[in-house]
């Protein structure tokens, strides 16, 4: 199923006992963060803070903070459901021959529902008012943060050359009632569009939606190719088009079901110091100069909620969004590397610092081929550690993976050190944005790879004895 907006999803969570209303007055300055951090790390519910100091709007948070809520948000029973649907669509062998073409029609019909639908009236424009960000319960999350940050914004821009819209999620530090920072990293699509406007000079139209349906919020975080509209991808996940409406002060289109919309511009000649910010790495990202967003108008629902998230030491709510991306984008990885069986991004790797991948190894050096192919794929270029194991090893079983790494490698032969781009948030490399990465080949080594000795078999019991013990287990009285 899909939800018409975030409040619809909030009500669904409450009906299932997965949301807790907090009526006690709370402060958006640090107090909400400490509450949320404890709740997330104890696998607690989504929270609605109904009484936030100095604001008339409630704060909704931790809506994605469990696998159950994540699956509900995306309208699925398991994130592999979306991956399997993508497999079906991109598997062209299914469309060879008239019979298979006919069989594929129900699956292909889903593609007819993905395109955003323009509307003239929208809930997000029920109220139009002068900009005053002080009215919103924007969080200061951590003690050394440079200020209050909008943490769940859908930042919408338009490429001046192609006229394609882009929607991404970039933190926004509030400077005053009408201005914020715009944290566009050098590798992000929003930054690329900004640089095009910078060459042109003047003002760059930007609109920021706060709150939408959960599939659209997730889509803003997805590492999509720049040619794919995030709202189109949301329509694919929802199996229903996203209604969009033209902004009041610019030509950008925003989700019609947003709670708030900040309309404005970035002056391409203006930069301001932004940060520090307690980030998803578990460390503070440092101060730096970033573009400034000027709010010209705020539109909103008559009775909106303010959605937010808190990032910090994992696991946090954003870890579950990262796990969704792990599963949903596996089919695209397999398109480039068909030998890949499965992947796992450990939560401690904060999205992309560590990847475990199992492969169907068929020729010498294949593990190293896979490492280099993955480092060349989009945001996979940020991955600082890739561990490759054989197809019989479950990459989600960290104990078995560790056993293979600790016992299967010869350091000189099986360690790959390379260099290239790194995430802007990486603090360990001597240089910003650039550094070294490590690959570990923990697969079984063959004679054709220079391993002249016999490789020992794993210790395994026979299936017959396993089945015997299964049948007699209750008799043992253990």
Number of C-alpha atoms within 10 A of each C-alpha: 12 19 21 18 20 26 21 14 20 22 13 16 19 16 10 8 11 18 22 15 15 15 12 11 12 17 18 21 19 16 14 20 21 13 12 22 20 12 17 20 14 10 14 17 23 25 22 21 22 19 18 21 15 14 16 15 19 22 25 23 24 24 25 25 24 22 17 14 20 24 17 22 26 24 20 17 13 16 19 17 15 21 20 14 17 18 17 17 17 13 12 10 11 15 17 10 9 9 10 12 14 12 12 16 11 9 12 15 11 17 17 12 18 20 18 21 17 17 13 9 13 19 20 28 23 13 13 16 11 11 19 15 18 13 12 20 24 22 24 26 26 22 11 12 21 20 20 23 23 23 21 23 27 28 23 23 26 22 17 14 9 8 9 13 21 22 27 24 21 21 20 25 28 24 19 12 14 18 21 25 25 24 22 20 16 13 15 16 20 25 16 15 18 25 15 15 21 16 9 12 12 13 17 22 21 21 31 27 27 26 27 27 26 26 25 28 25 26 24 24 19 22 16 17 10 14 10 12 19 26 27 21 24 26 26 21 24 25 18 22 21 28 21 22 23 18 21 14 14 13 14 20 21 29 31 28 26 29 27 28 27 24 25 24 21 25 19 20 11 12 16 15 15 25 23 18 25 22 20 21 19 15 16 18 19 15 14 12 14 18 21 25 30 24 23 17 19 24 23 23 18 14 12 20 25 21 26 20 22 26 23 21 16 18 20 27 26 24 23 21 21 20 18 22 20 23 20 20 17 20 24 15 18 14 13 13 16 13 18 22 20 21 20 21 24 19 19 15 16 21 24 21 22 23 23 21 25 26 23 17 16 9 10 14 16 16 29 19 11 22 23 15 15 19 21 13 13 12 17 21 20 24 24 25 21 27 26 28 27 21 17 10 19 19 26 16 11 14 11 14 21 14 11 20 19 11 9 18 17 14 10 7 12 18 16 17 11 13 13 14 19 24 21 15 16 19 16 9 12 10 10 14 18 16 18 16 22 16 23 24 26 24 24 16 20 15 11 10 12 10 12 10 9 9 12 7 7 6 6 7 8 8 9 9 10 11 11 10 13 10 10 10 11 9 8 7 6 5
